[in-house]
Amino acid sequence: MIVLKLKEYREKLKLSQRDIARLLDISQQGYWAWENGVSFPNGDRILQMCELFKCTPNDLFGIKGSYVVAMDQLED
């Protein structure tokens, strides 16, 4: 399961889960579920969090470096 680095970025901003939930206009329980890998945000929410945390989606997913793969290199 993919777990986003939400807690790490939230703590860098010195904000609570409640603070982040308010900024995203969602419930604290909903944000808690994302931070703990119980559920997963949609693409729009990921982009909102990247803007809030001043990071890229790769940063949020913990992906290091640049990953570029040509379609013909992917296996079926």
N, CA, C and O of each residue as an XYZ file, in Angstrom:
304
protein
N       0.839     -1.183      0.000
C       0.000      0.000      0.000
C       0.882      1.243      0.000
O       1.918      1.276      0.663
N       0.473      2.247     -0.734
C       1.186      3.513     -0.800
C       0.764      4.373      0.384
O      -0.426      4.563      0.635
N       1.748      4.888      1.103
C       1.479      5.824      2.189
C       2.204      7.122      1.852
O       3.427      7.155      1.713
N       1.429      8.178      1.724
C       2.006      9.474      1.411
C       2.763     10.025      2.613
O       2.497      9.638      3.750
N       3.703     10.924      2.363
C       4.515     11.506      3.421
C       3.830     12.731      4.027
O       4.457     13.771      4.226
N       2.543     12.591      4.316
C       1.751     13.715      4.799
C       2.186     14.183      6.180
O       2.298     15.384      6.425
N       2.427     13.251      7.073
C       2.791     13.631      8.443
C       4.096     14.422      8.445
O       4.210     15.440      9.128
N       5.059     13.959      7.693
C       6.358     14.638      7.613
C       6.184     16.084      7.145
O       6.733     17.004      7.752
N       5.436     16.281      6.085
C       5.240     17.633      5.560
C       4.388     18.483      6.488
O       4.646     19.676      6.649
N       3.381     17.883      7.097
C       2.529     18.624      8.044
C       3.356     19.098      9.231
O       3.223     20.242      9.667
N       4.211     18.219      9.756
C       5.015     18.577     10.914
C       6.049     19.651     10.574
O       6.390     20.463     11.434
N       6.551     19.672      9.347
C       7.476     20.739      8.928
C       6.807     22.105      9.020
O       7.461     23.102      9.324
N       5.507     22.148      8.757
C       4.750     23.396      8.841
C       4.262     23.685     10.253
O       3.683     24.739     10.519
N       4.506     22.723     11.172
C       4.062     22.856     12.570
C       2.551     23.057     12.668
O       2.061     23.901     13.418
N       1.827     22.246     11.879
C       0.372     22.299     11.868
C      -0.197     20.985     12.378
O       0.442     19.938     12.276
N      -1.393     21.048     12.922
C      -2.092     19.840     13.369
C      -2.880     19.239     12.212
O      -3.050     19.860     11.164
N      -3.352     18.028     12.426
C      -4.229     17.413     11.425
C      -5.472     18.280     11.241
O      -5.958     18.453     10.123
N      -5.972     18.812     12.324
C      -7.164     19.668     12.262
C      -6.882     20.910     11.405
O      -7.721     21.315     10.600
N      -5.698     21.511     11.583
C      -5.333     22.689     10.782
C      -5.330     22.360      9.288
O      -5.902     23.091      8.479
N      -4.683     21.258      8.939
C      -4.609     20.858      7.529
C      -6.003     20.565      6.984
O      -6.339     20.982      5.875
N      -6.804     19.855      7.755
C      -8.164     19.531      7.318
C      -8.954     20.807      7.041
O      -9.681     20.882      6.051
N      -8.819     21.800      7.899
C      -9.526     23.081      7.680
C      -9.041     23.752      6.401
O      -9.847     24.259      5.621
N      -7.732     23.757      6.183
C      -7.183     24.380      4.980
C      -7.649     23.685      3.701
O      -7.812     24.323      2.660
N      -7.862     22.373      3.792
C      -8.324     21.594      2.641
C      -9.843     21.506      2.562
O     -10.387     20.960      1.602
N     -10.530     22.045      3.577
C     -11.988     22.008      3.658
C     -12.517     20.571      3.661
O     -13.445     20.224      2.929
N     -11.892     19.748      4.511
C     -12.333     18.360      4.707
C     -12.411     18.101      6.206
O     -12.012     18.947      7.006
N     -12.922     16.939      6.587
C     -12.988     16.595      8.005
C     -11.612     16.164      8.512
O     -10.772     15.693      7.746
N     -11.403     16.332      9.803
C     -10.148     15.866     10.395
C     -10.022     14.354     10.244
O      -8.927     13.841     10.010
N     -11.130     13.643     10.376
C     -11.115     12.191     10.226
C     -10.683     11.780      8.822
O      -9.956     10.803      8.643
N     -11.144     12.543      7.826
C     -10.755     12.252      6.448
C      -9.266     12.439      6.247
O      -8.605     11.613      5.617
N      -8.737     13.535      6.789
C      -7.299     13.763      6.667
C      -6.520     12.709      7.440
O      -5.504     12.211      6.955
N      -6.983     12.365      8.636
C      -6.328     11.330      9.449
C      -6.232     10.027      8.645
O      -5.198      9.359      8.653
N      -7.313      9.678      7.957
C      -7.331      8.435      7.171
C      -6.276      8.472      6.070
O      -5.634      7.457      5.800
N      -6.091      9.612      5.439
C      -5.045      9.729      4.412
C      -3.662      9.598      5.036
O      -2.806      8.873      4.531
N      -3.456     10.307      6.138
C      -2.139     10.314      6.776
C      -1.754      8.933      7.291
O      -0.570      8.602      7.355
N      -2.742      8.130      7.655
C      -2.481      6.799      8.199
C      -2.666      5.676      7.192
O      -2.628      4.502      7.562
N      -2.868      6.018      5.922
C      -2.962      5.009      4.876
C      -4.240      4.201      4.882
O      -4.305      3.142      4.259
N      -5.267      4.685      5.580
C      -6.553      3.986      5.622
C      -7.333      4.223      4.330
O      -8.013      3.330      3.825
N      -7.221      5.429      3.813
C      -7.823      5.757      2.517
C      -6.835      6.634      1.752
O      -5.776      6.989      2.269
N      -7.188      6.974      0.529
C      -6.245      7.670     -0.343
C      -6.938      8.857     -1.003
O      -8.054      8.715     -1.504
N      -6.299     10.022     -1.013
C      -6.920     11.191     -1.648
C      -6.927     11.080     -3.168
O      -6.106     10.375     -3.755
N      -7.858     11.778     -3.793
C      -7.883     11.787     -5.262
C      -6.812     12.737     -5.786
O      -6.155     13.430     -5.010
N      -6.642     12.765     -7.075
C      -5.593     13.558     -7.705
C      -5.695     15.042     -7.401
O      -4.679     15.698     -7.169
N      -6.910     15.581     -7.398
C      -7.087     17.001     -7.096
C      -6.621     17.324     -5.683
O      -5.989     18.355     -5.454
N      -6.932     16.450     -4.741
C      -6.519     16.669     -3.349
C      -4.999     16.550     -3.207
O      -4.388     17.287     -2.432
N      -4.400     15.639     -3.941
C      -2.941     15.505     -3.906
C      -2.303     16.802     -4.391
O      -1.345     17.290     -3.791
N      -2.833     17.357     -5.473
C      -2.292     18.621     -5.988
C      -2.502     19.766     -5.001
O      -1.628     20.620     -4.854
N      -3.652     19.794     -4.323
C      -3.895     20.812     -3.298
C      -2.860     20.703     -2.179
O      -2.318     21.709     -1.720
N      -2.593     19.473     -1.748
C      -1.631     19.280     -0.670
C      -0.221     19.652     -1.117
O       0.552     20.203     -0.332
N       0.118     19.357     -2.361
C       1.434     19.747     -2.875
C       1.583     21.264     -2.859
O       2.645     21.788     -2.521
N       0.529     21.955     -3.220
C       0.570     23.417     -3.182
C       0.725     23.904     -1.739
O       1.528     24.795     -1.460
N      -0.034     23.323     -0.847
C       0.021     23.697      0.561
C       1.394     23.415      1.174
O       1.948     24.248      1.891
N       1.933     22.234      0.882
C       3.205     21.816      1.461
C       4.412     22.310      0.668
O       5.556     22.107      1.076
N       4.150     22.963     -0.475
C       5.244     23.458     -1.331
C       6.177     22.319     -1.742
O       7.395     22.391     -1.579
N       5.564     21.274     -2.277
C       6.330     20.111     -2.721
C       5.741     19.584     -4.023
O       4.688     20.045     -4.465
N       6.411     18.631     -4.628
C       5.917     18.008     -5.848
C       5.180     16.719     -5.472
O       5.348     16.216     -4.361
N       4.372     16.185     -6.382
C       3.760     14.882     -6.109
C       4.820     13.811     -5.841
O       4.621     12.954     -4.979
N       5.939     13.846     -6.563
C       7.005     12.874     -6.303
C       7.500     12.982     -4.868
O       7.726     11.966     -4.211
N       7.671     14.215     -4.374
C       8.095     14.403     -2.986
C       7.076     13.784     -2.036
O       7.442     13.079     -1.096
N       5.808     14.052     -2.285
C       4.742     13.563     -1.409
C       4.677     12.041     -1.394
O       4.356     11.438     -0.370
N       4.985     11.416     -2.540
C       4.996      9.966     -2.636
C       6.322      9.357     -2.197
O       6.451      8.136     -2.111
N       7.309     10.210     -1.918
C       8.614      9.708     -1.496
C       9.446      9.162     -2.640
O      10.327      8.329     -2.424
N       9.178      9.623     -3.859
C       9.914      9.165     -5.034
C      11.136     10.049     -5.216
O      11.023     11.271     -5.304
N      12.279      9.434     -5.270
C      13.533     10.159     -5.454
C      13.947     10.121     -6.918
O      13.774      9.101     -7.586
N      14.486     11.210     -7.416
C      14.987     11.248     -8.781
C      13.885     11.446     -9.795
O      12.738     11.725     -9.447
N      14.245     11.301    -11.041
C      13.317     11.485    -12.147
C      13.069     10.143    -12.815
O      14.010      9.413    -13.127
N      11.801      9.818    -13.035
C      11.440      8.547    -13.646
C      10.751      8.806    -14.967
O       9.596      9.230    -15.010
N      11.474      8.544    -16.048
C      10.921      8.694    -17.386
C      11.106      7.357    -18.090
O      12.227      6.871    -18.242
N       9.999      6.774    -18.514
C      10.034      5.482    -19.183
C       9.218      5.590    -20.461
O       8.069      6.031    -20.437
N       9.812      5.190    -21.569
C       9.099      5.195    -22.840
C       8.030      4.122    -22.816
O       8.209      3.061    -22.219
N       6.915      4.409    -23.471
C       5.794      3.466    -23.479
C       6.198      2.114    -24.034
O       5.709      1.090    -23.555
N       7.071      2.075    -25.025
C       7.470      0.789    -25.605
C       8.353     -0.038    -24.653
O       8.605     -1.215    -24.911
N       8.818      0.568    -23.569
C       9.618     -0.161    -22.600
C       8.768     -0.809    -21.504
O       9.253     -1.652    -20.749
N       7.520     -0.414    -21.429
C       6.627     -0.992    -20.419
C       6.171     -2.363    -20.836
O       5.875     -2.594    -22.008
N       6.110     -3.274    -19.896
C       5.618     -4.624    -20.186
C       4.102     -4.628    -20.171
O       3.475     -3.855    -19.446
N       3.518     -5.499    -20.973
C       2.063     -5.626    -21.017
C       1.518     -6.220    -19.754
O       0.307     -6.396    -19.626
